Every structure is written in C-alpha cells, then in structure tokens.
C-alpha cells in the first residue's frame, strides 16, 4: 500500500513537469490544502495549480529528481531536486522536502513543501 502512495506522489510530480494540470488535480481530494515555506500561508489545490499555470509560460524545462521517499500508511515524505530552466536563460535547482498526506480514498489531501531555490552558475 505505501508503495502505491509513493507512486502516486511521483505521478503527481510528473504531471506537473508536463503541465498536465488535470491529471495532477485528479490525484487530489476536493479539500486538498497546500503549504509552502514562503510565508504566504495555506492555499487550496486550485489556487496552487493556478499559480503554477501562471508561471509555466516562463519555463523552458522542469525535471524532478527524487532523492528519497519514506512512507507509512497515509503519508509520504520525499526529498527531491527540481531542475528548472527558464526561457530567458536562467538555470537553477529547487532543493525540497515535501510531505504528502493521503485520505481514505488514497487521494492527496495535504501537501507541505519546504523548498530553497539555488541558481546554477553558468559558464560561457
């Protein structure tokens, strides 16, 4: 069961990589909340996805490299690095630890992300 939840967390992130908002949303409960360590408080999943949609036009590519996943019934804790390239040439990495909580229907009901963006030096 916990492997299924790990796979669901990965499927959610792969959907974000490809801007497949419908698939990402379908993996979440109606009442899913999202929290980031940016000081802005909690968001609904709809607000979170809308925010990502608003930024996607600036993104050339985005790839999640999962470092580790730990799980127990109803929860997945994951560490990953998101490699980001923007259309204006900026390159960087988001180092993150993300907590996913799942409801009784195995839908994501809570996401908490602790993240830090690190620009990548570019050598010309």
URMOTA-V606344 format. One record per helix or strand of 3 or more residues. SS is the DSSP state (h for helix, s for strand). FROM is the first residue (numbers start at 1). TO is the last residue. If there is no record, write none. Layout:
ss=[SS,SS]
from=[FROM,FROM]
to=[TO,TO]
//
This chain:
ss=[h,h,s,s,h,s,s,s,s]
from=[2,21,28,42,45,59,75,91,108]
to=[17,26,36,44,58,72,86,102,119]
//
